[in-house]
């Protein structure tokens, strides 16, 4: 513990008011540039590329597209190309070369309704295996795409015939520790979390956390799956120990409640997988640290292995806005540097200090 | 000095003002009216050894004819006594007031001191934060510079690579007749991912190493069942359950007298079918027939809120305003508990009842219902406009009366 000033501080470095609704913000890897994705008042999509220049954000490029853009990722692109994959309100998945953004490098109308969430794996020099992009949509399906294969997804997780569809709100890749293994975790508005194994093409685990699932993320995509954080409506998030799967009880978890408002996003610090930040509907950011338990598993009465889960402690929190902070991204290149976007049409760049002392 | 006849005396028994001295310890009393005023604040009385030793300081240095004044006049004595008591009281008052003033000043001083300390502390923390901010800003600027330099380097390198490629192409063209030349390993480009194989173009070699796209497959899933289209919220689960139970019960209710309905066709005994019929007739403007359909449906099942809701709409069109109010109210009664699933129905019920009230010129009640509707659906512009109109009407009539 120690005095309050010894803990990490969340310092606002620069903020910029925008003239459109901001849905996602992402750092351009290997640079001091960031992208803002959103919807203009006219109902068109906007991509803005900013650069940090001496205490302010300088707009380098503005690109307008037909449909509002909901989400984007650099996860499946190489470091040389740095192509951006986006999901838009019309259900289209596009991959853009930001140096020549007039025509997408890849384009498919992947879903019948808005793509709520997107993730990429296999790029940026992280992990192994094919580059893949996963999209989750309001049409209730989760689809995995390979940029080398046009038009059809390489995996499709869809409801059985006649089933009432639920909104898929969030998707995340994980377990990509070699060329073959990969999982996709998806969260839905009815509280379902499902874990799909792409190597075996099967449903590996599912559970229901009693509140719509806003965001899921593995602490690292490219290692043998370790921890998964799922955030939800009504201020709750759950941390699952993904190392041990019990045959009936699944994965062990611990949950925390933070205020009453929706927890929109969770993002793990790229440089330390036990530190993560959650962003809230009341315009706040909370920085957490996970402590591992003394033992990570034990045997139950039938000799089956059961995971044990540790605890989460709050390192720091700050309230930046009265509107929800709906997007959050850590810089992969500078420890502690992060960008967040809120529904008050403001993008803020923050620096989290003293992370080395945690 | 005053001898004490074996009694114990404390300071409470001694009373002294500037010209009057009294020691009272029942049954003994000693009283003296002094010849001239003394400084009673500095005078002392020492009690001990069976006597009280008074040390009295004269106000004016002079010889006294005697210690005390003999006053024969009882009244005067009484007056003197009272005066003395008054004086003592006044003095006591002054003392307490003076004490209060000093206390206040002390408190003020203490408060100011603490404020100063807190201010200093706050400033210290702000300074630390400022320093932190500056440090962090400097670090960032340094890092930004590094990024820029790295980018520049990369660009230079790209150009070099391009140049090399062009050179290679020229060379391979030259060597068309000869065996194909293996490009010079020494000019291989720096890569972030180390490549195992070699090739003439970086793009292809990377692709060679990547596994092929996986063969397409589908996983079929099913969801934890949820009746409502809205997202699941833990705090609303109880309410939603209640609503669902009510709806389920309502469907099962059948409270009509079977004998009366024997001559009805099978479909006419189904409240849902009758409701649909009613809706169709409403749509074509046949309000009376619609009311009949709803009436029959209600006789079969009086727990379905939508029947009352739709019948209220018919009554509005037929200007049966009281019946419209009755039916809207019954619908609202059945639409509890309020959940997102029955929001639309509740809004309609409030609006219909509000309209009926207004047509009966009961504008205040009408406005109440419109505002209730607006509370559920704040974004509805039509309801907002109508509510405004009603407000103006009310203000207009108030001005007239």
HADDOCK unambig.tbl for C-alpha pairs under 7 A between the chains (distance, minus, plus):
assign (segid A and resid 11 and name CA) (segid B and resid 133 and name CA) 6.99 0.50 0.50
assign (segid A and resid 30 and name CA) (segid B and resid 147 and name CA) 6.99 0.50 0.50
assign (segid A and resid 31 and name CA) (segid B and resid 147 and name CA) 5.46 0.50 0.50
assign (segid A and resid 32 and name CA) (segid B and resid 144 and name CA) 5.78 0.50 0.50
assign (segid A and resid 32 and name CA) (segid B and resid 147 and name CA) 6.56 0.50 0.50
assign (segid A and resid 54 and name CA) (segid B and resid 141 and name CA) 6.39 0.50 0.50
assign (segid A and resid 125 and name CA) (segid B and resid 193 and name CA) 6.28 0.50 0.50
assign (segid A and resid 129 and name CA) (segid B and resid 210 and name CA) 6.08 0.50 0.50
assign (segid A and resid 129 and name CA) (segid B and resid 211 and name CA) 6.22 0.50 0.50
assign (segid A and resid 130 and name CA) (segid B and resid 210 and name CA) 5.54 0.50 0.50
assign (segid A and resid 130 and name CA) (segid B and resid 211 and name CA) 5.64 0.50 0.50
assign (segid A and resid 130 and name CA) (segid B and resid 213 and name CA) 6.73 0.50 0.50
assign (segid A and resid 146 and name CA) (segid B and resid 213 and name CA) 6.21 0.50 0.50
assign (segid A and resid 153 and name CA) (segid B and resid 216 and name CA) 6.64 0.50 0.50
assign (segid A and resid 154 and name CA) (segid B and resid 214 and name CA) 5.99 0.50 0.50
assign (segid A and resid 154 and name CA) (segid B and resid 215 and name CA) 6.09 0.50 0.50
assign (segid A and resid 154 and name CA) (segid B and resid 216 and name CA) 4.08 0.50 0.50
assign (segid A and resid 154 and name CA) (segid B and resid 217 and name CA) 6.40 0.50 0.50
assign (segid A and resid 155 and name CA) (segid B and resid 216 and name CA) 5.38 0.50 0.50
assign (segid A and resid 155 and name CA) (segid B and resid 217 and name CA) 5.08 0.50 0.50
assign (segid A and resid 155 and name CA) (segid B and resid 218 and name CA) 5.62 0.50 0.50
assign (segid A and resid 156 and name CA) (segid B and resid 217 and name CA) 6.48 0.50 0.50
assign (segid A and resid 156 and name CA) (segid B and resid 218 and name CA) 4.61 0.50 0.50
assign (segid A and resid 156 and name CA) (segid B and resid 219 and name CA) 6.13 0.50 0.50
assign (segid A and resid 157 and name CA) (segid B and resid 218 and name CA) 5.77 0.50 0.50
assign (segid A and resid 157 and name CA) (segid B and resid 219 and name CA) 4.70 0.50 0.50
assign (segid A and resid 157 and name CA) (segid B and resid 220 and name CA) 5.84 0.50 0.50
assign (segid A and resid 157 and name CA) (segid B and resid 221 and name CA) 6.69 0.50 0.50
assign (segid A and resid 158 and name CA) (segid B and resid 219 and name CA) 6.48 0.50 0.50
assign (segid A and resid 158 and name CA) (segid B and resid 220 and name CA) 5.28 0.50 0.50
assign (segid A and resid 158 and name CA) (segid B and resid 221 and name CA) 5.90 0.50 0.50
assign (segid A and resid 159 and name CA) (segid B and resid 220 and name CA) 5.46 0.50 0.50
assign (segid A and resid 159 and name CA) (segid B and resid 221 and name CA) 4.69 0.50 0.50
assign (segid A and resid 159 and name CA) (segid B and resid 222 and name CA) 5.43 0.50 0.50
assign (segid A and resid 160 and name CA) (segid B and resid 220 and name CA) 5.33 0.50 0.50
assign (segid A and resid 160 and name CA) (segid B and resid 221 and name CA) 5.81 0.50 0.50
assign (segid A and resid 160 and name CA) (segid B and resid 222 and name CA) 6.17 0.50 0.50
assign (segid A and resid 163 and name CA) (segid B and resid 222 and name CA) 6.74 0.50 0.50
assign (segid A and resid 189 and name CA) (segid B and resid 231 and name CA) 4.72 0.50 0.50
assign (segid A and resid 189 and name CA) (segid B and resid 232 and name CA) 6.31 0.50 0.50
assign (segid A and resid 190 and name CA) (segid B and resid 226 and name CA) 6.90 0.50 0.50
assign (segid A and resid 190 and name CA) (segid B and resid 231 and name CA) 5.30 0.50 0.50
assign (segid A and resid 190 and name CA) (segid B and resid 232 and name CA) 4.78 0.50 0.50
assign (segid A and resid 191 and name CA) (segid B and resid 232 and name CA) 6.22 0.50 0.50
assign (segid A and resid 192 and name CA) (segid B and resid 224 and name CA) 6.73 0.50 0.50
assign (segid A and resid 201 and name CA) (segid B and resid 217 and name CA) 6.95 0.50 0.50
assign (segid A and resid 201 and name CA) (segid B and resid 219 and name CA) 6.49 0.50 0.50
assign (segid A and resid 202 and name CA) (segid B and resid 219 and name CA) 6.14 0.50 0.50
assign (segid A and resid 210 and name CA) (segid B and resid 232 and name CA) 6.57 0.50 0.50
assign (segid A and resid 210 and name CA) (segid B and resid 233 and name CA) 6.71 0.50 0.50
assign (segid A and resid 210 and name CA) (segid B and resid 234 and name CA) 5.62 0.50 0.50
assign (segid A and resid 211 and name CA) (segid B and resid 232 and name CA) 4.93 0.50 0.50
assign (segid A and resid 211 and name CA) (segid B and resid 233 and name CA) 4.71 0.50 0.50
assign (segid A and resid 211 and name CA) (segid B and resid 234 and name CA) 5.59 0.50 0.50
assign (segid A and resid 212 and name CA) (segid B and resid 231 and name CA) 5.48 0.50 0.50
assign (segid A and resid 212 and name CA) (segid B and resid 232 and name CA) 5.11 0.50 0.50
assign (segid A and resid 212 and name CA) (segid B and resid 233 and name CA) 6.50 0.50 0.50
assign (segid A and resid 233 and name CA) (segid B and resid 233 and name CA) 6.59 0.50 0.50
assign (segid A and resid 234 and name CA) (segid B and resid 233 and name CA) 6.92 0.50 0.50
